[in-house]
Amino acid sequence: MAEIVQWNNDLRFKRINEMPINLQVFLEIYIPENIPSGKIVYYWFDVYDLEEGRI
């Protein structure tokens, strides 16, 4: 159980600059194409939340 909580929290609060460079490069293209204009992505999970309209 502790491993799952740690894994979830690691991803939930992971900033884009903390991700592997290949994912950073991918997200540089993906975010402007798929996230509404004017929305700011602070954490990796923001991408999901913005796409699904939660924030």
N, C-alpha and C positions, 0 to 999 in steps of 0.2 A: 504494500500500500504506500509506504513512504517513497518508494522509487517512482511511482505514478504521480504522486503529488509533486515531487521534485521536477520530474519531466514536464508536467503541465505548467508549473510556475516558470521554469526556464524558458519555455516557448512563449508563454503569455506575456512575459516582460522582456523578451529579447528585442533589442533594437536592431534596425537594419544593418548598422555598421558593425554589429557583432556577429553577423552571419558570414558564411564563406563567401569569398569574392565572386564566385560564379553566380550565386544567388543575388548578391548585391547588383551585379550587372543586369541580370534578368529583371529585377524589380525596378530598375531605372527606366525600363521600357514599359513594363507591365502596369505600374502604378498610374502614370499619366493616361494610359489608354483605357483603364478599367475603373478608376476611382473618380467619383464626381469632382469636378473642378472646384477648387477652394477648400477641399478637405485635406487635412494634414495627417500623415501617417507617422506616429511616434514609435509604435511597437509593431512587431510582426503580426500579431492578432488584429491590429487595427485594420489591416487589409481585409480580413474576413468580415469584421464588424461593419465596415463601411460598405462593402459589397452587399451585405445582407440587410442594410438599413438600420442596424442597431445603434449606431452613433452617427 
